[in-house]
Amino acid sequence: MQRETGNRSMPVWPARSDPRLVAHTSLPGNLLAPAAGRRFVRDAVAEWTGLGFLAAGRCADRLADEAAVVVSELVTNAVVHAGTAAELFCRFEEPTHEEPAALVVEVSDHHPASGVTGGTHSADQSGTPDYGRGLHLVASLAERWGVTFHAALKTVWARLPLDGRDVRPAAAFSDPPARPVAPRAEAFATGRGGRDDLEWASRGAPAFLAEASDLLAGQLDEDMVAALAGQLLVPRLADRCAIWLDGGGTGHGPGARTGGAGAASRLVGVWHSDESRVEPLREALGEEPPVLPDAPDGGPLRVTWPDRTPPHDPPDPATAGSSTGPARDPDGAGLEAGGGGARTALAYPLRAGGRWLGVLLVAQHGTEPVPAEVAALVEDFARRVALAVGAARRYTRQATISRVLQRGLLPSRVGQIPGVDTFLVYEPSDEGVAGGDFYDVFPAGSGDRWCFMLGDVQGSGPEAAVVTGLARPWLRLLAREGYEVGQVLDRLNGLLLDDAMEAAEATALLVAGGHGPGLPDGQHSRFLSLLYGEVVPSPSGDGGARCTLASAGHPLPLLLRPDGTVSALAEPQVLLGVVDDVAYQSHTFDLEPGDTLLCVTDGVTERRSGARMFDDEDGLAAVLSGCAGLSAQGVAERIRAAVHAFAPIPPGDDLALLVLQTGWSGA
């Protein structure tokens, strides 16, 4: 089955191509593949130019540019849409009586059922599929292009003519290169270790390391770091690779295995150029990493690779008479040191910040030693992997601390007031980091009195968490002591001012003692906005309730009646923790059956879209008025959806809203 845009078929690997004019490489199935393909085809054109097949100058440069564009598009299709690794072939076709010289590129993937597209397939008015919508660049640059389907392979090819360019036939050269053009992007992937591999290790290493650093630095999970490292190495720099990571202990050297006392190592991942051999290789390796002696220079160590000679590898005379079983030490603790004619591997200790993090093991086909230049490149890469793993662990540790702190600062669930449907939405702006918003619904001692709060502390992070850790327990204590709403705010205001004064005095003593700089102006203040109230269900059981609340620098609550009317409640008052001489006032009102009380933080009202805010021109009230007839959860979800839809970017502040709806039967 074949579909193409030209009027003639294009066989894959035509017989008339000179073997010196063909280059091939394997590309990983990730987003680094297009860049690697572009570099590869540019290197191939440069090689042919250097050999004299193509005249140097602007024509060769333009051909390299056009080929890089075509390869980038075809490899992107293979990786993104087919979802597999790709094979890239480039061949320089000499001119004939029928056709001019041309550069042909072929990209094959292993998903023959997948379509070829750079966008969404569409259809014209007749219903005919419009394929190749994402390949307009290829069509404009190529003389012809097409797709060849096989049982387990799909190849997309493009032919770039070389009309008007100075092309010399290969037969004119009596001193041909020793072998076909080397796939520079493969490095020592096939174990050749020849001149071109060493040249790539020096010329291509900076670009490879730069791309690897960018990709690894953005990962915050150590397993993802290891997975990306394996994909970068195989098949680009190795035929097989394995990575062990320690259990997060405090070991500082290989004598402690890979994680210190009591820290178990684990085999994070195994990669092989032949995917069918990954699982057998994993079983042969086991969970224990190689036991590495201390290396004075911290460089790689040669060990025996514990794998059977693969059936597709050429037989190795040096190992023909040796055992084919895994090479392990007598007690099964790890791999033996490499030596003799056995298949060898390079083991790289992963260290960062003086800590031992694990082991990276790479190997290639055959028994030839890895060239020193290539080994040094992998060593630089291993350092970047170790740094990325260390950074991911620090982030994970900090995120875990923040989650534990968050659980201690906020209730695991809000209380359910009898006869009142309660629903809360809380979304911190930075997931895993304790924010400044806090909430609570709890019974206030004996009787039917229930209290609720929704607050927002100045700032975020640890400073805000400290204030939250003080304010919420203080509010619970004051409420259970029987203080009224206004009195609770008065006393919380005094406590915040006292605490801020103590912090300022402690800082002043440290500065006077020469122990460090003082805090910037205003950093001693610990103020917050708070909406605090009490709810007492109606003793008659008719579904109503009496509510008393006060707002201290907080967005005012909104009351939604069943008929859709919305009104603001209470009066705005000064923030807590700012002014000493202040008396907070409360507002009391009745909640009729079916009434809905909406309380929000400024993450809702001040949500921005350009110069506009969500609550400009009573935007929140307008959305709430359309929620008549919804349950408490329905109201909360609709408000949340409206806040998120207000701007194309995610909210930059914590978002919290509390909905109380009377007349709820509990069904």
N, C-alpha and C positions, 0 to 999 in steps of 0.2 A: 504494500500500500504506500503510495507516495503522493504528496501534494506539493506543488511548487508554483512560484510566480512567473517563471520564465517559460519558454516554449520547448525546452529540451531537458532531458534528465541529466543529473550530475552524479556519477558514481562516486562512492566513497573510496578514497585512496586509489586514484587511477594508476594504471601500471606504468604510464609514461613519465611519472614524476621521478626525478633523480633522487636517490636516497639521501644525498647530501643536502637537499633542499627541503627536507621535511623535519619539522620540530613537533614535539608532543609533550604534554604535561598533564598531570591530574590535579584538579582543583577541589578544595574541600567544599562541602555543602553548607557554607555559611556566608555572611555578608562581606567577608574579606576576599571572596573568590573573584569578583569583577576587577578589583584593583590588581590582584595577582595576575589575572589574565591580561590586563592592559600592559603591565610591565613585561610579561613574557613575550607578547607579540612585538613590542618595541625592541626587545633584546634580539629577537629572531631577525627582524629587518636590519638591525645594526650589524648582526653577524654576517648576513648575506652581503650587505654593503661592504663590510670589511674584507670579505673574501673576493670581492670584485664582481659578483653577479649583478649588482645594481650600482649605478654610479652614485657617488655621494653628492649631497647638496640638497636643494630645496625639494626636488622630486622625491628623494628618499624620505625626507622629513614629513612631507605631505602624506606619502603612503603610510608611514608609521602612525600618523595622526588618524587617518581614516580607518585603518585597521584596528586601532585601539578603540574607536567609537563602536565599530561593528562588534568586536569581541565583548566589549562591556555590555552591550544590549543582549547578545546571545547568552552570555554567561549568567546575566541577571535573570533572564527567563528560565534557564535551567535550574538555578538555585532557588529562586523565589517561587516560581509557579510549579515546577516539577518537584522541587523539594529534595533533590538528591545531589550527590557529588557529580562533578562534570569532568569530561575528558576534552581537552582542547588540542586540535591539530592545526598546524599552519604549514602550508606547502607553497613553494615558489614554482609556478608552472612556466616553463620556457615557451617562447612563441612557436607557433606552427604555421603552415600555409593557411589553415582555416581560422585560427584565432590568435590574437596578440598574447603576449605574456600576461600573467595574472597572479595575484596573491589570493589563495583560497583558504578560508578559515572554516573549520568545522567544530561545532560544540555538541557533544553527545551527553545525554543524561540517561538514567536508568528507570524512567517512568514513561514508557512509550504510549500510555493511554492519556497522558496529560496534554492539553492543547498548548499551542504556542501563542503567547500573548504578552503584551506589556500593560494591558489594561483589561477592561471588561469586554467580553465578546458581545457583539450586538448583531442585529440582522437588519437588512434593508427592507424596503416595502414588499418585496417578493418573498420575504422570509428566508433568503439565503444568508447563511452566517457570514459575518464580516471578520475573517481571521486576520491576525497580524496587525491589529490596530496600534500596538505598541512598537511596531517595527518599521515605522516610516523612515527613520534614519537609515536603517539597513537598506531599504528599497531604493532610497535616493543615492546611496553611495555605491551600491553593488550593480554590476552588469546584470546579474540574475541571482536569485537566492531561492532556497526551497527547504523542504523537510522530507527526510527519508525515515520511514518507520521499519523497525525490525521486531522480532519476537520479544526481545528484552532490552531494546535500545531505541532511542529516538535521536536522530542527528539533524541539526539545523546548520545549513551551510550557506556561504555567501562568496561570490566570486568578484574580486575587485580588479578591473582591468588596469594594465600598465601602459596604455597607449601613449606614445610620445615620450616615454621615459627611456633612458639609456640602459638597455638590458643586454648582457653578454651571455652567450650559451655556456652551460656547464662544461661541455666537451672541450672548450677552448683552454681549460686549465689542466695542465699535466701533473700538478702537485695538489691533489685534492686533500681536504682535511681528513684526519685520521679516522673520524667517525662522523655520523650525522650531527647536525646542530644540537648541542646539549640543551635540555630543558632547564634553564637557569633557575626557575622557580622551584624545581624539585630538590635542589641541593644534592645531598647524598642519598636521596630516597631509594635509589636502586643500587647503592653501594659501589658506584664506579670510582669516586674519589679522584677524578681526572682533573685536567687543567681548568676546564670550564667551571667545574664545581667549586674549585678553590677561588677562581676569579669571582664567581657569584658571591661566595662567602665574604669577600672583601668589598665588592661593589654594591651588592643588594642587601647586605646586613643592616646598614643604618635604617633603610626604609622598612625592612621587616620588623626590626626592634621598635621603631617608632609606632607602627600600626599595632603591634602587639601590646605596647604600653598603653596606648589609648583605649584599646578594647578591654584589657584586664583591669585598668584603673576604674572603670565605671561599674564594676561588679561588687556587690556587697554581700555575696554568699560564697563561702569558700568552695563548695562543691561546684558552683558555676564557674569559678575561676579555674578549677582543675579541668572541668569539661572543655572550656575554651582553650586551655593550654594544650590538651591532647589533640584537639582539632587543628590547632595551628601547627603542631609538630608533624602530624601524620596526614597526608604523605609528603608534605613539603620538605621536612628535614629528617624524617625517620620512617622506617617501615613499620615499626611497632613501638608502643610507648605504654608505660604504666606509671601511675602516681599513687603514692601512699601519703596519708596525712595522719598526724598523731591525734590523740584524743583530747587535745587542749590542755595538756599538763604544763609543767614548768621546766622540762628538761632543757639542758644547755649543750648537749652533745650526743653523739651516736651511741655512747655507752649506755644511755638511758633509753635504748630503743629509739622511738621517735616521739616521746612525749613525757619522759620523766617517770618516776615511780608511780605505778598504778594506772598509767594512761595507756590505753590500748590503741594500737595503730589500726587503720582500716584502709583497705584497697578502694580508693575512690573511683577509679576508672581505668579501663584498658582500651587501647585503640590499636588497630591493625589495618594495613593497607588492603587486606582481604577481609571484608566484614564477616564472612562466614567463619573466620577463625578466631573471632573475638572471644566467644564463650569458652572454647577449649583452652585458649591462652589464659583466660581468667582462672580457670580451674588449676592450670599448671602453676600459676604464680602463687595462689593462696593469699591469705590475709596478711601474712607477715612480710615486711619489707626486707631488703638485703641488710645483713649486718655489716656495717661499714666501719672500718677502723678510722681513727682520727687522721685526717689528711693535713699535713703542715700548712699547705697553701689553701686549703678549703676547696680545692678543685675536684673534678670528677674522678671516679675510681672505676677501674675495669672489673666487671664481675661476669660470671657465666650466666647466659640467658637460659632460663629453665623451660625451654620449649623444644618440642620434637622438630626434626628437620621437616619443613612443610613439603607436601607432596608435589607442589608446583615449583619448588626451588631446585636448581641443579644440584646433583649430589656433590658433597664436599669430601674430597679424598682425605683431607686431614682428619675428618671425624667419622670416616666410614666404619672404622672398627670400634668406635666408642659407644658407650651406652646412650640410648635415646631418651632415657627417662629424665625427669626434672633434676637439675643439679642442685642438691641441697646438702647442708652439712649433716653429720650423722644424727644429731638430735632434732633435726627438722626445724631448727630455729630460723634459718634464712638461707641465702644463696652463698655458694662458695666463691672464693676469689677466682677470677677468670685466669686462664693460663692454657698453655699448650695450644692445640688446634681447635678447641671447642669454640662454638659460637659465642662471641663476647658481646657485652653491652656496657654502656656507660651509665654509672649511677651518680646522680648529682644530689648532694645534700641540699635541702631547702632550709635556709636560715634567714631570719630577719630580726633585727634588733637584739642580736645575741641569743635568740631562741631557736631551738631545733624544731622545725615544723613538719618535716617529712622527707620523702625521697622521690626523685624523678628518675625513671629508668627508661633509656632509649636504646634501640638497636637497629641494625640494618641487615640485609641479606648477606650471606657469605661470612667469611672469617677475616676479611681485610680490615685492618684497623681504621677507625674514623680519622680523617685528616685533622691535624691540629687546628687548622683554621676553623673547620666546621665544629669541632668540639668546643672551641672558645666561643663561637656564636651561640651554641646551645647553653653554655655556661652563663653568658649574659642574659639569655632568655630565662634560665632557671632563677636568676636573681630577681627578675621582674615578677615571675610567678610567686616567689616567696614573699616579696613585698606586698603583692596583691592579696595573698592569703592572710598575711599579718594584718593588713588594713581591714579586710572583711571580718576577721575575728574581733578586732577592736570595735567595729561597728556593731556586730552581733552582741558583744558584751554590753555596750552602752544601751542598745535597744532593749535588751533584757532587763537591765536596771531600770530603765524608764517605764517599761510595762509593769514591773513589780511596784514601782513607786506610784504609777497611775492607779493600780488596783487598790493601793492603800489610801489614796487621796479621795477616790470616788466610790460610791456604793456600788456593789455588784448588781443591784436592782433597786428600783424605787418602790416605796410602799404604795399599797392600793387603798385609797380612802373609801370607806363604805358608801355605796351609792354614787360614787364619782369615778368615771372612766378616766384613767390617767395614761398618757403616752409621752415618752421622751425620745428625742432625737439628739444624739451627740456625735459630732464628727471633728476630731482634732485636725488641725491643718497639717501637722507633721505626724504621720502615723508612727506610733511607738515612742513618741516623746511627750512627756507630761506637759499639758498646756495650761492656759490661764483660766479657762471656763470650768465652773463646778456647779453641781446641782445636788438636790436631795429632797425626798419626801418621806416624812417619818411621823410617828405618833408622839405627841408632846405630853408624856406622863399619863396620869389617870384621866378618865372621861373620854369624850368623843372629839377632843381637839387634835387636829392634825396640822402639821407645819410643812411648808414647802419653801424652797429657795432656789434661785438661779443667779449666779454671780459671775463676774469677770474681773480677774486680777490684772493689774498693770503689768505689761511685759509678757514674757513667755519663758519656757525652759525652767531651770532649777530655781531662779529667783521667784517666779510665779508659783512654782510648786510649794515653796516654803510658806508663802502666804496662804495658799489653799489649804495646806496641812494645818494651819492655825485656825483659819476662819470657820471651816465647816464643823470641827469639834466644839469650838466656842459657841457657835449658833445652837447646836444641839443642847449643850449644857445650859445655856441661858433660857432656851425655850422650856426645858424640863424643870427649871427653877420657878416657872410660873410668870416670868416677865411678859408684859404686853409687847406688841409688835414694835411700837416706837421706842420703848425702853430697851428692847433687844438691840436695836440699831445704835442707840446712844452708847451702850456699854461696849459693843463691838468696836465702835469708833474710838473709844478711849483706849481699849486694849491694843489696837493697831498703832495708835500714836505712842503709847508707852513702849511697845516693841521696837518701833522705829527709833525712838530716842536711845534705847539701850544699844541698838546696833550702831548708831552714830557715835556713842561714847566709846564703845569697844574699838571702833575703827580709829578714833582719835588717839586712844592709848597706844595702838599699834604704830601709828605714825610717829607719835612722840618718842616711842622707844626705838625708832629706826628700823622697824621690821617690815616696812613696805610703804608704798604710796597710798594715799587716801582714795576714796571713791569719788567719781565725778559728782558735780553738783546735782542734787535731785535723786541720787541713787539710794539715799537712806530712806526715802519715803516708801511706804508700803500701803498703797491705797487700792481700793477696788470699788466697782459698781455692784450693787446688790438689789435684787427684787426679793423681798421676804414677806411671807404672809401666813395666815392661819385660816383653816377651813373647819367649820363645825356643821356636820350634816343636820338637816332639819329633824327635830325630835318627832315630828308628826309622821315621818316616813313618806312624805309626798314626793321625794326625789329632789327637793331643793336643798340649799345650804346657805349659811351665813359666812361671808368671807371678809377678812380684814387684812390689808396689805400696805406696804410702803416701798417706795422706790428711792434709792440713794444713787443718783447719777446713772441710773440704768434706763434702757428703753422702756417706756410705759407699757403695761399690759393692755391687751385689746379684748373687749367683750363682744362676742358674736351671739346675737339673738336668733331664735329659730326662723324669724322672718327675713334674715339676711342683713339686718342693720348692725353696724359696727361702731363702737364707741371706745375711746381711751379712758382709762381709769387712773385714779390717784394724781398726785402732783409731783413734778420733778424736784429733787432735792440734791444737795451737794454730795459728792463722793465720800465714801468712808475713808478715814485715815488722813484727811487733809486739814480740816478745821477742828479746833478743840471745842470752842464755845458754840455748840449747835444742838438743837433739840429736834429730833426727827418726828414728823407727824404721820399718822396712819389714816387710811380711808376704809370705811366699812360699808358693805353693800350686800344685797341678797342675790344669790344665784337661783333663778327659776329653773324648773325642770326643762332640759334641752338646751340650756345656755352653755356656751363654750368660752373658756378663758384661755387666751394664748399669751405665753410669756416667752420672750426671745432674748438672746444676747446681741451685741452689736455686730457679730459675724453675719447676722441676717440683715439687719437694717442698713449696715454700711457696706454691704457687698457692692463692689464697683464694676461698672462697665464703661470704660473711658472716664469721662467727667461726671457721669451720673451714678447715683446710688440707688439701691433697691427700694428704699423707703422714701425717695423723693416724690413729692406730690401724693403722699399717703399711699405709696405703692403696696405696702404690706397690708393695709386695711382693704385695698381694692381686691387683692387676692383672697383675703380671708372672707370677704363678703360672698364670694362664690363657693364657699365651703359649707353653706347651710345644708343640713340634712346628712352630712358625713359624720362618721364616728370620730372619736379622738384620734385614732390612728390614721384615718383617712384625711383628717385636717392636717396632721403633722406631715404626712407623706406628700400632700399637695403643696404645702408651703416649702418643704425641702426641695421638691422638684422645680418649683418656680425660682428658688434662689440659685440652684445650679444652672438653670437655663438662662438666667439673666445675663451671663457673660460667657464667652467661649472658653476661658481658662478656668481651672479649678479655683475654689475659694482660697484666699490667702490668709484667712483668719479662722480660728476655731468657730464652729457652728453648733449652737445648742438651742433647742426650743422645747418647751414643756406645755402640754395641752391638758386642761382639766375640763371635763364635760359632765354636768349633773344629769340626774335622771337615769343613771345606768343601773340595770338590774343585775349585772354580773353574768348574764347568759352569753 
